[in-house]
């Protein structure tokens, strides 16, 4: 008997290529468009590579994603940027055009801001920001996670000569948190500094910081070896992906061309 | 902040080795699906490139373990020294009933299963390979493994070659002309599948396999070597005193068989930048060669000899399908006529004064596309110094990206300019939407279905680029009539489901060759054209379609042997191989 690939294993490793292909096929089963499932799959992989635990985030979201109602995000244009209401949907899907909108506003107006309201897993916005920063701008992203201690996550993306420089911090606070994820796209890195200065209060306690070299090293390491994944998540993704497969019949076998009889006899 | 812009007017030129600007053939001609179905293997094909590299870098290949029983079942391990790098090629040979031997990807048993592994091999790794490699798609390997493959013995040739060797005779060359191999591979996996190392990792860490598909091609090359050693071994066990080994001339004429179906086609659509780049390299080679005017005695004699060799090669090629047979016969007639022309003093003088581009025009006008593509690759052989440097540039960044700031009207104009072939298709006609591509639940095998008679169209793979472009163009036109000054991003905010196709259109717009020009959902689609295009880049020969959906072919026939490589006498002249005369 051939056991399922992941049966009994506590962890398993998959290559980036097969993870990406599986994610695309699984997300396709959610009924989203090709561009969306491709972006979402790339987003999970990019988060994982840059050290932002994309797979763990997906694991917590997967069962909900399956049944989640995904209304189109509503965009409101306000004086200092955009307010995007995600209606409690995950940032994994549907936000690429909004980030592109923000990017276009950013280069037209020397900078653009957006608040993402009611947005689940806002970290999934990050890879789209990395993508636009590869075109030569800088960006910052800031969001809270609530718990016993509220944590502010800050990520700075700076356009480098060869690739985007990513640095991050996690700050603890007992103060009230704001529910929106904030994004700033700018051409001036000093804009990011002043934005962060306003954001990070003296009472906040720095819990974790990774500079761009650390993130780059993580990226290089994870990109050069297979990725560890929870077998149950892998099985769940495969199960989802199977929804995109068509049942095999005698007619369908002929649709692949070859004679179903043994060859050359 | 200035947005990065990749969209630009097409400049259809290439550079010579000295930087001189050379004209390229148009995308309308080169990327036409039917034209792609006429491509021939060339010096730039991955098999040729690989063998050249093995020779230049003095690779050494030796059996480290060869433990087969009297039926050839057991395991073998080959050690490969490629410069400072070490690899192992591990083969497991098992018993398989004749009626279980099947080319289909959905099969689950094979005569041979094998893996190409990076570095040294520990006993634990070997144990894991023994369990997982024979399972193929149902197994898991780690990222030391670069390639996973399987093969079956040829029912037409394997046993008969064993019998002849065991009775002290050489294999029947007439029989080998018809078959050309002892074993036939039915799948070759790499690029991160089933836990293997990703292509990007192979590219950056395995210098020996830094060009696309070179690791996969190498696995096939060693399979060919193993198949010869395997028949020799069985014959020797059968008749220790009488058995002979295969003469090197005949051994070189033994390739490795391959059966390829639709599984290869989606790659061409999923990797548009790579395919456009491969075509660009090939067309650059052509432009460089056609710009030469030094048609002297040596080069003309070389061309004449090659044309005669191709004629013999085609005559020795056995093809079951009538259409392919007719194409081969027409090609033989064309080349025979060309041979006569080349012997005429007036033609000879004209060629010497006008150069190779005149020859190409003559061939196109007189003999058509098949002959055109064939003569091109022969000209490549005359100028290795102009062609071979391009082999190191076959990989490319495949990232697709948007240009959201571009005016939508500009994007629509770009579609009308680059995708006029797609906009010309009337998708209201049922025949133009008749087929859909899907993945079967049987090993995810890609298949074609009839949209109007078969289930599963709702799970269609996004293979019909022409249809997607048409739909996107219609939406853009309508949107622009209401918002004439809008940008691409405005359109995507309203139609986010167009993100994928807009990203593709914009990303390919700066490339010379862009998308393959054909309607992949047309009732009369010939998927064989897609298979042939990709197989030509691999370098396969003896193209033998078994239907419009799958093809049998031969790899590495005529190539230098492992012994030739080990002794530094591997020659790079194995194009269009012909049967040896002993």
Interface residues (C-beta under 8 A of the other chain):
Chain A: X2 X5 X12 X13 X14 X15 X16 X17 X18 X33 X34 X35 X36 X38 X39 X72 X75 X94 X96 X97 X98 X100 X101 X103 X104 X106 X107 X108 X110 X131 X134 X135 X136 X137 X187 X223 X224 X225 X226 X242 X244 X245 X246 X247 X248 X251 X252 X253 X255 X256 X257 X258 X259 X260 X261 X262 X263 X264 X265
Chain B: X1 X2 X3 X4 X98 X99 X100 X101 X102 X103 X104 X105 X106 X135 X138 X139 X140 X142 X143 X152 X154 X155 X156 X184 X191 X192 X193 X194 X195 X196 X197 X198 X199 X200 X201 X204 X205 X259 X261 X262 X401 X402 X404 X405 X438 X439 X440 X441 X442 X444 X445 X446 X447 X448 X449 X454 X455 X456 X459 X462 X487 X489 X492 X493 X496 X497 X498 X499 X500 X501 X502 X503 X527 X546 X547 X548 X549 X550
